[in-house]
């Protein structure tokens, strides 16, 4: 069934389900970053990082967060990843404190 709308919590739930089914694959995807251009870095809600050399990089979670927008004050996305301090592996996806419960039409 195709969903016409989803909540941020729906997305978090699917990410956590995927993580429980294949943590290695999801960790690899979440940690992966690819170079992107300045135009993408200027998108109002897609989360893009900056490398030490000033180039830009984007990952899957940054794109997913772009679907829901960014907090007006912090400019952070609605979904975060809780990491294990020892292994650096993603252990859980979370709804950030700044996230609303609004739905996003797809």
PyMOL commands that set and color helices and strands:
alter all, ss='L'
color gray80, all
select helices_A, chain A and resi 8-21+23-31+38-41+60-68
alter helices_A, ss='H'
color red, helices_A
select strands_A, chain A and resi 5-7+34-36+48-50+56-58+79-83+90-95+103-105
alter strands_A, ss='S'
color yellow, strands_A
deselect
rebuild
show_as cartoon
